[in-house]
């Protein structure tokens, strides 16, 4: 009996040690992912600020100087006019890139407005019909808003690039204790192992990482030919 008791104590000790080690590993892994995501978002913010505050005014100044150049030759006038139009295109593209890196509306007005603007632009520029519904009224913590915005970006990107879907439905619902994001498309879907497709596997990993950082749960349901559904729950 004493031998059995000793063996039981030893097994219990190893079991508790394993559980503690797993918890410690999950905590360290979450901290590492959080640090990587924070670093990436800070870098995006820095680049967006540089484009907006430094490159933008510089290009505008160049265009102003070009417009003040006084030439009489018709060919030179056309060349300057063409150069001015090119600068306008560069400025517009730079604004789009800056807004993609960090949407101003996300900072100023919050997640619901930012997603509305993002989806409105996409519906005008590609063949995917995106339906977005949200009852979100209050601002969320900045980290949650940024991560959920990136999650929706990733899902939309996957639907456009991989799913061959014609319709994507996105719902964002607010509850007293959680935020629920649900999406569904009518695309080709993928097998039970999306990692067979490198891009799809990486996209799902990005979604999972951002969900984990917020302490949430992600469920993905897909079958070949039946589209992809995501259900993400984030505790508040």
C-alpha positions as CSV (number, residue, x, y, z in Angstrom):
1,X,0.0,0.0,0.0
2,X,2.8,2.4,0.9
3,X,4.5,1.7,-2.5
4,X,1.2,2.4,-4.3
5,X,0.8,5.7,-2.4
6,X,4.4,6.7,-3.3
7,X,3.8,5.9,-6.9
8,X,0.5,7.9,-6.8
9,X,2.3,10.9,-5.3
10,X,5.0,10.7,-7.9
11,X,2.5,10.5,-10.8
12,X,0.5,13.4,-9.3
13,X,3.7,15.5,-9.0
14,X,4.5,14.8,-12.7
15,X,1.0,15.5,-13.8
16,X,0.9,18.9,-11.9
17,X,4.3,19.7,-13.3
18,X,3.2,19.1,-16.9
19,X,0.1,21.2,-16.4
20,X,2.1,24.0,-15.0
21,X,4.6,23.8,-17.8
22,X,1.9,23.9,-20.4
23,X,0.3,26.9,-18.8
24,X,3.7,28.6,-18.7
25,X,4.3,27.8,-22.3
26,X,0.9,29.1,-23.4
27,X,1.5,32.3,-21.4
28,X,4.9,32.9,-23.0
29,X,3.7,32.0,-26.4
30,X,0.8,34.5,-26.1
31,X,3.2,37.2,-24.9
32,X,5.5,36.5,-27.8
33,X,2.7,36.7,-30.3
34,X,1.4,39.9,-28.7
35,X,4.8,41.5,-28.8
36,X,5.1,40.6,-32.6
37,X,1.7,42.0,-33.4
38,X,2.3,45.2,-31.4
39,X,5.7,45.7,-33.1
40,X,4.1,45.2,-36.5
41,X,1.2,47.6,-35.8
42,X,3.7,50.2,-34.4
43,X,5.8,49.9,-37.6
44,X,2.7,50.4,-39.7
45,X,1.7,53.4,-37.7
46,X,5.2,54.9,-38.1
47,X,5.3,54.4,-41.9
48,X,1.7,55.8,-42.3
49,X,2.8,58.9,-40.3
50,X,6.0,59.3,-42.4
51,X,4.0,59.1,-45.6
52,X,1.4,61.6,-44.3
53,X,3.6,64.1,-42.6
54,X,6.8,64.0,-44.7
55,X,6.4,62.5,-48.2
56,X,2.9,64.0,-48.8
57,X,3.9,67.7,-48.2
58,X,7.1,67.1,-50.2
59,X,5.2,65.9,-53.2
60,X,2.7,68.8,-52.9
61,X,5.6,71.2,-52.8
62,X,7.1,69.7,-56.0
63,X,3.8,70.0,-57.8
64,X,3.5,73.6,-56.7
65,X,6.9,74.4,-58.2
66,X,6.1,72.6,-61.4
67,X,2.9,74.6,-61.8
68,X,4.8,77.9,-61.3
69,X,7.3,77.0,-64.1
70,X,6.7,79.4,-67.0
71,X,7.4,78.0,-70.4
72,X,6.3,79.0,-73.8
73,X,7.1,75.9,-75.8
74,X,3.9,73.8,-76.2
75,X,5.8,70.5,-75.9
76,X,7.3,71.6,-72.6
77,X,3.9,72.7,-71.4
78,X,2.5,69.3,-72.1
79,X,5.4,67.6,-70.4
80,X,4.9,69.7,-67.3
81,X,1.2,69.0,-67.3
82,X,1.8,65.3,-67.6
83,X,4.4,65.4,-64.7
84,X,1.8,67.3,-62.6
85,X,-0.8,64.6,-63.3
86,X,1.7,61.8,-62.4
87,X,2.4,63.6,-59.1
88,X,-1.3,63.7,-58.4
89,X,-1.5,59.9,-59.0
90,X,1.4,59.3,-56.7
91,X,-0.1,61.4,-53.9
92,X,-3.4,59.6,-54.3
93,X,-1.7,56.2,-54.2
94,X,0.3,57.2,-51.2
95,X,-2.9,58.3,-49.4
96,X,-4.4,54.9,-50.1
97,X,-1.3,53.1,-48.8
98,X,-1.2,55.3,-45.7
99,X,-4.9,54.6,-45.1
100,X,-4.4,50.9,-45.6
101,X,-1.6,50.9,-43.0
102,X,-3.6,52.8,-40.4
103,X,-7.1,54.0,-41.4
104,X,-7.7,57.5,-39.9
105,X,-11.4,56.7,-39.5
106,X,-10.5,53.8,-37.3
107,X,-8.6,56.1,-34.9
108,X,-11.1,58.9,-35.0
109,X,-14.5,57.1,-35.1
110,X,-13.9,53.5,-34.3
111,X,-14.3,50.0,-35.7
112,X,-17.8,50.1,-37.0
113,X,-17.3,53.3,-39.1
114,X,-13.9,52.0,-40.3
115,X,-15.3,48.7,-41.5
116,X,-18.2,50.5,-43.2
117,X,-15.8,52.7,-45.2
118,X,-13.5,49.7,-46.0
119,X,-16.3,47.6,-47.3
120,X,-18.0,50.4,-49.2
121,X,-14.7,51.0,-51.2
122,X,-14.3,47.3,-51.9
123,X,-17.9,46.9,-53.2
124,X,-17.1,49.6,-55.8
125,X,-13.8,48.1,-56.9
126,X,-14.2,44.3,-57.2
127,X,-16.7,41.6,-58.1
128,X,-17.3,40.4,-54.6
129,X,-20.6,41.6,-53.1
130,X,-19.9,42.2,-49.3
131,X,-22.9,42.6,-47.0
132,X,-21.9,44.1,-43.6
133,X,-24.2,44.4,-40.6
134,X,-23.2,45.8,-37.2
135,X,-24.9,46.9,-34.0
136,X,-21.7,48.2,-32.5
137,X,-22.3,51.6,-31.0
138,X,-19.6,52.2,-28.4
139,X,-15.8,52.4,-28.8
140,X,-13.8,49.3,-27.9
141,X,-10.3,49.1,-26.5
142,X,-7.8,50.2,-29.2
143,X,-6.1,46.8,-29.3
144,X,-9.4,45.1,-29.9
145,X,-10.5,47.5,-32.6
146,X,-7.2,47.2,-34.5
147,X,-7.1,43.4,-34.3
148,X,-10.7,42.9,-35.3
149,X,-10.1,45.3,-38.2
150,X,-7.1,43.3,-39.4
151,X,-9.1,40.1,-39.0
152,X,-11.8,41.3,-41.2
153,X,-9.2,42.5,-43.7
154,X,-7.7,39.1,-43.8
155,X,-11.0,37.3,-44.2
156,X,-12.0,39.7,-47.1
157,X,-8.6,39.2,-48.7
158,X,-8.9,35.5,-48.5
159,X,-12.4,35.6,-50.0
160,X,-11.3,37.7,-52.9
161,X,-8.0,35.9,-53.6
162,X,-8.8,32.3,-52.9
163,X,-12.5,31.5,-52.5
164,X,-13.9,32.6,-55.9
165,X,-16.9,33.8,-53.9
166,X,-19.5,36.1,-55.3
167,X,-21.0,37.0,-51.9
168,X,-19.5,37.5,-48.4
169,X,-21.6,38.3,-45.4
170,X,-20.0,39.9,-42.3
171,X,-21.8,40.4,-39.0
172,X,-20.4,42.2,-36.0
173,X,-22.5,42.0,-32.8
174,X,-21.9,43.6,-29.4
175,X,-23.0,41.9,-26.2
176,X,-22.5,43.0,-22.6
177,X,-19.6,40.5,-22.1
178,X,-18.3,39.9,-25.6
179,X,-18.0,40.9,-29.2
180,X,-19.0,38.3,-31.9
181,X,-17.8,38.4,-35.5
182,X,-19.4,36.0,-37.9
183,X,-18.6,35.7,-41.6
184,X,-19.8,33.4,-44.4
185,X,-19.0,33.3,-48.1
186,X,-20.4,31.2,-51.0
187,X,-17.0,30.3,-52.4
188,X,-15.3,27.0,-53.2
189,X,-14.2,26.5,-49.6
190,X,-11.2,24.3,-48.7
191,X,-10.5,20.9,-47.3
192,X,-10.3,20.2,-43.6
193,X,-6.6,20.9,-43.7
194,X,-6.2,24.5,-45.1
195,X,-2.4,24.2,-44.5
196,X,-2.3,22.2,-47.7
197,X,-2.6,25.6,-49.3
198,X,0.2,27.8,-48.0
199,X,-1.6,31.1,-48.4
200,X,-4.8,29.8,-46.8
201,X,-2.9,28.2,-43.9
202,X,-1.0,31.4,-43.2
203,X,-4.1,33.4,-43.3
204,X,-5.9,31.1,-40.8
205,X,-2.8,31.3,-38.6
206,X,-2.9,35.1,-38.6
207,X,-6.6,35.0,-37.6
208,X,-5.9,32.5,-34.8
209,X,-2.9,34.6,-33.5
210,X,-4.9,37.8,-33.3
211,X,-7.8,36.0,-31.7
212,X,-5.6,34.4,-29.2
213,X,-4.0,37.7,-28.2
214,X,-7.4,39.1,-27.4
215,X,-8.2,36.0,-25.3
216,X,-11.0,34.9,-27.8
217,X,-12.2,31.8,-29.5
218,X,-12.1,31.2,-33.3
219,X,-14.1,28.5,-35.1
220,X,-13.7,27.9,-38.8
221,X,-16.1,25.7,-40.7
222,X,-15.5,24.8,-44.4
223,X,-16.1,22.1,-46.9
224,X,-15.0,21.9,-50.5
225,X,-17.7,23.6,-52.6
226,X,-19.6,25.0,-49.6
227,X,-17.8,28.2,-48.7
228,X,-16.1,29.2,-45.5
229,X,-17.6,30.3,-42.2
230,X,-15.8,32.0,-39.3
231,X,-17.2,32.6,-35.8
232,X,-14.9,34.7,-33.6
233,X,-15.9,35.6,-30.0
234,X,-13.9,38.2,-28.1
235,X,-14.5,38.6,-24.3
236,X,-14.8,42.1,-22.9
